[in-house]
């Protein structure tokens, strides 16, 4: 006795739709910008600076940080842009 299975959809058509969806998803992910943030503690570990030094930096009005609840964070690409401009210490 042989049992057959006849799907009520066209498998080739479904595979083609799936390929189109994968292509669309790939295009969307390439066009999406991901924001990554760095905390005071992470910045201190990365640079070797003291927590107090980094906190003072994050509290500067010209530094690109923002408050997330009780913690200050900075977007990484904004930090890179900030440090790409030479700054002089003023007294």
N, C-alpha and C positions, 0 to 999 in steps of 0.2 A: 504494500500500500504506500503510495507516494502522496505526500502533502505538499501543496504548492502555496506560495505566498505572492500575491499580486498587490503591490502598493498602489494606493489610489492617488499617487502624485508622481510627477516625473522627476526622478533622481538627478538627472543631468541639469534640469532647470533649477532645482534647489541648490545644487553645488555652484552653479553660476551666480545665484543670488548671494550665496555665502561668500564667494570670492569678491563680489562687488562690495559687500559689507566690510570685509577685511581691508580692502583698498581704501574705503572711505574712513575707516577707523584709523588707519595709518596716516592718512592725510591730516585728520583732525589732531592726532597726537603730535605731529610735526609742527602744527600751527599754534599749539597751546603752549603758553608760557607758564612755567612752574615757578612759584615763589618759594624761596628757601630762606629761612630766618636763622639768625645766630644770637644766642643769649649772651649775657655778660660773662657768665662762667665759661662758656665755650670759647668766647673770644680771648679770655684770659689764658685758658689752656693752650689755645692755638698760637698766641703771640708770646707767651711767657711773661706777660705783664702781670702786675698784681691786680687783685679784684678792685681795689680802691682806684687805681689808675684807669681801669676800663670803665668803672662806674662813672668817674668824672668825665670820661670821653662820651659815654652814652647820655649824660645829662647836658652836654653842650647843645646850645640851640641850633648850631649849624650841622650837627651830626644827625644822620638819617635814622633815628631810632623812634620807636613808638611803644606804647604801653599795651601789654596783653595781660589784663588782670593786674596782678601785683608785680609782674616781671617785665622788664624792658627788653625789647628784641629789635634787631636791625636786619633788614633784607640784605642778603649777601652781595648782590650786584650793586646795590646802592653804596655799600661799604667800600667795595672795590673802586667805584667811581669817586667816592669821597677821598680815598687815599691816593688817587691818581693825580690830584691837584696838590702842588707843594704848599705847605703852610708854615708860617713862622710863629714861634712862641712870642706872645706879647706880654709885657709886664704890667 
